Amino acid sequence: MASGFSAFLEDARLTVQALRDFGSHLVHPTVRLGVTGLSRAGKTVFITALVHGLVRGGRFPVFESLATGRIARARLEPQPDDAIPRFDYERHLRALIDERRWPDSTTDISELRLAVDYQSRGGAERTLVIDIVDYPGEWLLDLPLLETSYEQWSAQSLALSHSGPRARLAADWHAHLALLRPLAPADEQEVLTAARLFTAYLKACRDERFAMSTLPPGRFLLPGAMAGTPAVTFAPLKVSAGDEPPAGSLWAMMRRRFESYKSAIVRPFFREHFARLDRQIVLVDALAAFNAGPAALHDLEAAMAAILDCFRVGRRTLLSALIRPRIDRILFAATKADHLHHASHDRLEAVLKEMMREALDRAGTTGAITDAIAIAAVRATREAEVKQGRGRLPAIVGTPVAGETSGSDTFDGETDIATFPGDLPENVEALFKDGAAFQGLSAAPATQADFRFMRFRPPVLETDASGKPALPHIRLDRALQFLIGDRLT
Ligand code: GDP
């Protein structure tokens, strides 16, 4: 009786919540904006800069509604979902502005609600509610697992781990794997060790030197709240598809955990979060991939195709019962463009557009409008010309993070330096050729490939003519115009 009553209460509560959601949507149109990208792509910095720009009125000439003065104000409001952590905007902003250090990166899903009061083009007073949902791009790469068996996944992961630069990184895990007997009784210590070595291999691939992108299961790298659970503690085995594992065997245990990973983690994420998004920006650290060479670039392109494939799912059959994405605009953004001279920004954008086209060819049409852009959500550098012999060379000036080095110099985090940014080749194909590596930043014109970018501290705030402080950026306003401009007309 009591449980019947509480079930009734639960139903009633859900109905009330649904009505409230629906009601508030009627009062104020809402757009759910997904912000994703692989780890360190720049999600946290992007959201912090975007919200700061909207709330404090940034310099956004291409964001039409703000530039023409139709936006009266933007304010933060309590988010709609009680079970998702709030995006810690205030803490991230303090880090960026007060401490001039980069905020802590995304490790889990989070949400923030913005309400924008604006005047429509027809003169009516309106409010658009923007729910920003920040989540790791690694989680999207898990979608194909829903259609994959443990045995297929094991075979794919093993084949991948023997290819290219991955093989060396997988050596410890491979050595342990050779000792395992899948048909023997399950031993939890063996499973823990296998999972630890397999995870260490995935992490090593993500090391910036290799910048590998396609590495499911995504939660092994970013487990969020699931860290330490059995659902993220398993690893591939040498087993053949079609056979059944004996009850109680190591194989059976690994397989059960793999299935739990799908049902307890992957499925709920796609159903409860991904399927509710309206617009999506995918941030891409293309410069890190250029630096790491062609293998990383091909990998990044494969990751972009896999991500696009998620948006296409609703138009496919198998998974469409689970998720029907309603996303109608997807923007790929190459971040950290402030590491390049402005002469190269268009080139960076062209490279990303080309990669997106290739990825679209592979993934097929998504039914959404897609575009690609090069941005710096926070511009940490400014441009200058430096005398070099008889000529003048375009340079960028910034404050290297304390401890950064160049040659024999170690920087103290206070001194500005001028560096010569690497030039992107005009011919995009050149970047994909074996042996190619992008000339990264160096304190002198680079003579050999530099595999690492200098990290600069966030900038000092700029003040505009009216004395209002703003974070400098590159093309953040264009990104905003594409993502939500049409919803503010
Ligand atoms: P997340 O893992 O996607 O949340 O990545 P973050 O937003 O934390 O960014 C990772 C790192 O990239 C930061 O700590 C910065 O060093 C760098 N970064 C991100 N955005 C920018 C940018 O606009 N300009 C510059 N110069 N660096 C950036």
Boltz pocket constraint, residues with backbone or C-beta under 6 A from the ligand:
constraints:
  - pocket:
      binder: B
      contacts: [[A, 37], [A, 38], [A, 39], [A, 40], [A, 41], [A, 42], [A, 43], [A, 44], [A, 45], [A, 46], [A, 102], [A, 103], [A, 104], [A, 105], [A, 106], [A, 335], [A, 336], [A, 337], [A, 338], [A, 339], [A, 375], [A, 376], [A, 377], [A, 378], [A, 379], [A, 380], [A, 381], [A, 455], [A, 456]]
      max_distance: 6.0
